[in-house]
Amino acid sequence: MSSNDRQRVERVGRRRARLTAAPGTTTEPVSADVTTDAPADADGAAGASGPNDARMRNEVPPHY
């Protein structure tokens, strides 16, 4: 790996710095739909609930 293949630190101001883009990447943002590798129902089905879910939703911690 040569020094040209690595990210570099660039000074932006007196106290700020930023990294250059990593090799093989772009600076354009990618929408969240494209970057998500998890299945759509990864957080659980909407109807799925356990025996204590209703009680836990109704309880309030003592410091509230």
Backbone as JSON Lines, residues from 0, in Angstrom:
{"i":0,"aa":"M","n":[0.85,-1.17,0.0],"ca":[0.0,0.0,0.0],"c":[0.89,1.23,0.0]}
{"i":1,"aa":"S","n":[0.77,2.03,-1.02],"ca":[1.58,3.24,-1.09],"c":[0.88,4.37,-0.34]}
{"i":2,"aa":"S","n":[1.6,5.45,-0.14],"ca":[1.04,6.57,0.6],"c":[-0.08,7.26,-0.18]}
{"i":3,"aa":"N","n":[-0.16,7.08,-1.5],"ca":[-1.23,7.67,-2.29],"c":[-2.55,6.93,-2.12]}
{"i":4,"aa":"D","n":[-2.51,5.7,-1.63],"ca":[-3.71,4.9,-1.47],"c":[-4.4,5.13,-0.13]}
{"i":5,"aa":"R","n":[-3.85,5.97,0.71],"ca":[-4.4,6.17,2.05],"c":[-5.11,7.5,2.16]}
{"i":6,"aa":"Q","n":[-5.95,7.61,3.19],"ca":[-6.59,8.89,3.47],"c":[-5.57,9.84,4.07]}
{"i":7,"aa":"R","n":[-5.75,11.11,3.83],"ca":[-4.86,12.11,4.38],"c":[-5.68,13.07,5.24]}
{"i":8,"aa":"V","n":[-5.03,13.69,6.2],"ca":[-5.66,14.7,7.04],"c":[-5.37,16.05,6.42]}
{"i":9,"aa":"E","n":[-6.42,16.83,6.16],"ca":[-6.26,18.17,5.61],"c":[-6.68,19.18,6.66]}
{"i":10,"aa":"R","n":[-5.92,20.21,6.82],"ca":[-6.29,21.27,7.75],"c":[-7.33,22.15,7.1]}
{"i":11,"aa":"V","n":[-8.4,22.43,7.84],"ca":[-9.47,23.28,7.35],"c":[-9.39,24.66,7.97]}
{"i":12,"aa":"G","n":[-8.94,24.73,9.17],"ca":[-8.8,25.99,9.89],"c":[-7.69,25.86,10.9]}
{"i":13,"aa":"R","n":[-7.73,26.73,11.9],"ca":[-6.68,26.64,12.91],"c":[-6.83,25.4,13.77]}
{"i":14,"aa":"R","n":[-8.07,25.02,14.1],"ca":[-8.28,23.9,15.0],"c":[-9.07,22.77,14.37]}
{"i":15,"aa":"R","n":[-9.4,22.85,13.11],"ca":[-10.22,21.83,12.47],"c":[-9.44,21.11,11.38]}
{"i":16,"aa":"A","n":[-9.81,19.86,11.19],"ca":[-9.19,19.05,10.14],"c":[-10.25,18.1,9.6]}
{"i":17,"aa":"R","n":[-10.0,17.58,8.42],"ca":[-10.91,16.58,7.85],"c":[-10.08,15.56,7.09]}
{"i":18,"aa":"L","n":[-10.66,14.38,6.92],"ca":[-10.0,13.33,6.16],"c":[-10.4,13.43,4.7]}
{"i":19,"aa":"T","n":[-9.48,13.09,3.83],"ca":[-9.82,13.0,2.42],"c":[-10.65,11.72,2.22]}
{"i":20,"aa":"A","n":[-11.29,11.6,1.09],"ca":[-12.13,10.42,0.81],"c":[-11.25,9.17,0.74]}
{"i":21,"aa":"A","n":[-11.79,8.09,1.26],"ca":[-11.07,6.82,1.21],"c":[-11.04,6.31,-0.22]}
{"i":22,"aa":"P","n":[-10.03,5.56,-0.59],"ca":[-9.96,5.03,-1.95],"c":[-11.15,4.14,-2.26]}
{"i":23,"aa":"G","n":[-11.76,4.33,-3.42],"ca":[-12.9,3.52,-3.84],"c":[-14.23,4.03,-3.32]}
{"i":24,"aa":"T","n":[-14.26,5.23,-2.7],"ca":[-15.52,5.78,-2.21],"c":[-15.83,7.07,-2.94]}
{"i":25,"aa":"T","n":[-17.06,7.52,-2.78],"ca":[-17.47,8.79,-3.36],"c":[-17.92,9.71,-2.25]}
{"i":26,"aa":"T","n":[-18.0,11.0,-2.55],"ca":[-18.42,11.96,-1.55],"c":[-19.91,12.23,-1.59]}
{"i":27,"aa":"E","n":[-20.62,11.69,-2.58],"ca":[-22.06,11.91,-2.67],"c":[-22.78,11.07,-1.62]}
{"i":28,"aa":"P","n":[-23.77,11.66,-0.94],"ca":[-24.52,10.88,0.04],"c":[-25.4,9.83,-0.64]}
{"i":29,"aa":"V","n":[-25.63,8.74,0.06],"ca":[-26.47,7.65,-0.45],"c":[-27.71,7.6,0.42]}
{"i":30,"aa":"S","n":[-28.87,7.41,-0.2],"ca":[-30.1,7.37,0.58],"c":[-30.1,6.16,1.51]}
{"i":31,"aa":"A","n":[-30.87,6.24,2.58],"ca":[-30.92,5.17,3.58],"c":[-31.51,3.9,3.0]}
{"i":32,"aa":"D","n":[-32.38,4.01,2.01],"ca":[-32.99,2.83,1.4],"c":[-31.95,1.96,0.72]}
{"i":33,"aa":"V","n":[-30.94,2.57,0.14],"ca":[-29.92,1.84,-0.6],"c":[-28.93,1.18,0.35]}
{"i":34,"aa":"T","n":[-28.61,1.84,1.47],"ca":[-27.58,1.34,2.36],"c":[-28.08,0.28,3.32]}
{"i":35,"aa":"T","n":[-29.37,0.12,3.47],"ca":[-29.9,-0.84,4.44],"c":[-29.75,-2.25,3.91]}
{"i":36,"aa":"D","n":[-28.99,-3.07,4.65],"ca":[-28.81,-4.47,4.28],"c":[-29.74,-5.38,5.07]}
{"i":37,"aa":"A","n":[-30.35,-4.86,6.14],"ca":[-31.21,-5.67,6.98],"c":[-32.57,-5.85,6.31]}
{"i":38,"aa":"P","n":[-33.25,-6.96,6.56],"ca":[-34.58,-7.14,6.01],"c":[-35.55,-6.12,6.58]}
{"i":39,"aa":"A","n":[-36.66,-5.89,5.9],"ca":[-37.6,-4.85,6.29],"c":[-38.22,-5.12,7.66]}
{"i":40,"aa":"D","n":[-38.36,-6.38,8.05],"ca":[-38.98,-6.69,9.33],"c":[-37.95,-7.06,10.39]}
{"i":41,"aa":"A","n":[-36.77,-6.45,10.34],"ca":[-35.7,-6.79,11.27],"c":[-36.04,-6.41,12.7]}
{"i":42,"aa":"D","n":[-36.84,-5.34,12.89],"ca":[-37.17,-4.93,14.25],"c":[-38.38,-5.68,14.79]}
{"i":43,"aa":"G","n":[-38.88,-6.64,14.1],"ca":[-40.01,-7.45,14.58],"c":[-41.29,-7.05,13.89]}
{"i":44,"aa":"A","n":[-42.19,-7.97,13.82],"ca":[-43.47,-7.68,13.2],"c":[-44.27,-6.76,14.1]}
{"i":45,"aa":"A","n":[-45.15,-5.96,13.52],"ca":[-45.92,-4.99,14.29],"c":[-46.86,-5.7,15.27]}
{"i":46,"aa":"G","n":[-47.4,-6.86,14.93],"ca":[-48.33,-7.57,15.8],"c":[-47.65,-8.45,16.81]}
{"i":47,"aa":"A","n":[-46.36,-8.68,16.69],"ca":[-45.67,-9.56,17.61],"c":[-45.43,-8.84,18.93]}
{"i":48,"aa":"S","n":[-45.82,-9.47,20.03],"ca":[-45.57,-8.9,21.35],"c":[-45.41,-10.02,22.35]}
{"i":49,"aa":"G","n":[-44.67,-9.72,23.38],"ca":[-44.44,-10.7,24.43],"c":[-45.44,-10.54,25.55]}
{"i":50,"aa":"P","n":[-45.36,-11.38,26.57],"ca":[-46.34,-11.34,27.65],"c":[-46.24,-10.09,28.52]}
{"i":51,"aa":"N","n":[-45.09,-9.41,28.56],"ca":[-44.93,-8.24,29.43],"c":[-44.92,-6.92,28.68]}
{"i":52,"aa":"D","n":[-45.14,-6.92,27.37],"ca":[-45.02,-5.69,26.59],"c":[-46.0,-4.61,27.03]}
{"i":53,"aa":"A","n":[-47.26,-4.96,27.23],"ca":[-48.26,-3.96,27.61],"c":[-47.91,-3.36,28.97]}
{"i":54,"aa":"R","n":[-47.48,-4.19,29.91],"ca":[-47.15,-3.69,31.25],"c":[-45.95,-2.75,31.18]}
{"i":55,"aa":"M","n":[-44.94,-3.1,30.37],"ca":[-43.75,-2.26,30.29],"c":[-44.04,-0.92,29.62]}
{"i":56,"aa":"R","n":[-44.97,-0.88,28.69],"ca":[-45.34,0.39,28.05],"c":[-46.08,1.31,29.02]}
{"i":57,"aa":"N","n":[-46.83,0.74,29.96],"ca":[-47.61,1.54,30.89],"c":[-46.83,1.97,32.12]}
{"i":58,"aa":"E","n":[-45.76,1.27,32.46],"ca":[-44.99,1.63,33.65],"c":[-44.17,2.89,33.4]}
{"i":59,"aa":"V","n":[-44.04,3.69,34.42],"ca":[-43.25,4.91,34.34],"c":[-42.16,4.81,35.41]}
{"i":60,"aa":"P","n":[-40.93,5.11,35.08],"ca":[-39.86,5.06,36.1],"c":[-40.17,6.02,37.26]}
{"i":61,"aa":"P","n":[-39.69,5.73,38.44],"ca":[-40.01,6.55,39.61],"c":[-39.51,7.99,39.53]}
{"i":62,"aa":"H","n":[-38.53,8.29,38.71],"ca":[-38.03,9.67,38.65],"c":[-38.84,10.56,37.74]}
{"i":63,"aa":"Y","n":[-39.91,10.06,37.12],"ca":[-40.74,10.89,36.25],"c":[-41.79,11.6,37.02]}
